[in-house]
Amino acid sequence: MNCRAGCGACCIAPSISSPIPGMPHGKAAGVRCVQLSDDNHCGLFGKPERPAVCSAFLAEADVCGSTREEAIRLLDWLERSTGLVR
């Protein structure tokens, strides 16, 4: 599966504990990454400073669903299911 252009769910819904340029302590779940553009594209895509966890994320139907809204819900559910969000 390819990423949906302008989705950005993976840059909003999950927590990221790795430092991100502009977010040295990572980001909490539900917080928009500062590198996400207004049209929901990653400003670090393909750049060496992009966190490894972001580069390793692959779009999969199980986590991305069929719409951006579904992706947000699925990623939020995964975050809560793993006990990372209280």
C-alpha positions, 0 to 999 in steps of 0.5 A: 500500500502507498501512503495517501497524499495529504493524509498525515495521520502517522504524523499526528496520532501516534506518540514519537519518543525520538527527537524530531527537528523542532521537537527535541523530546519527540511528540505526544500522541495526538499532537501534530508534528512540527514538520508536517506541512499545512497540506499534511506532507512531511517536511523531512521525507527523504532527508537524513534528519528524519527520525528512523522510526518515521522512515521505518513506518510503512503504510499498511491497510491494518493501520491506515484503513481506507481514509485519513479519518480511519487511519487516525482512529486506528493509530489512536486505538493502537497507541491506547492498546499498547498502553502508551497513552493514558 
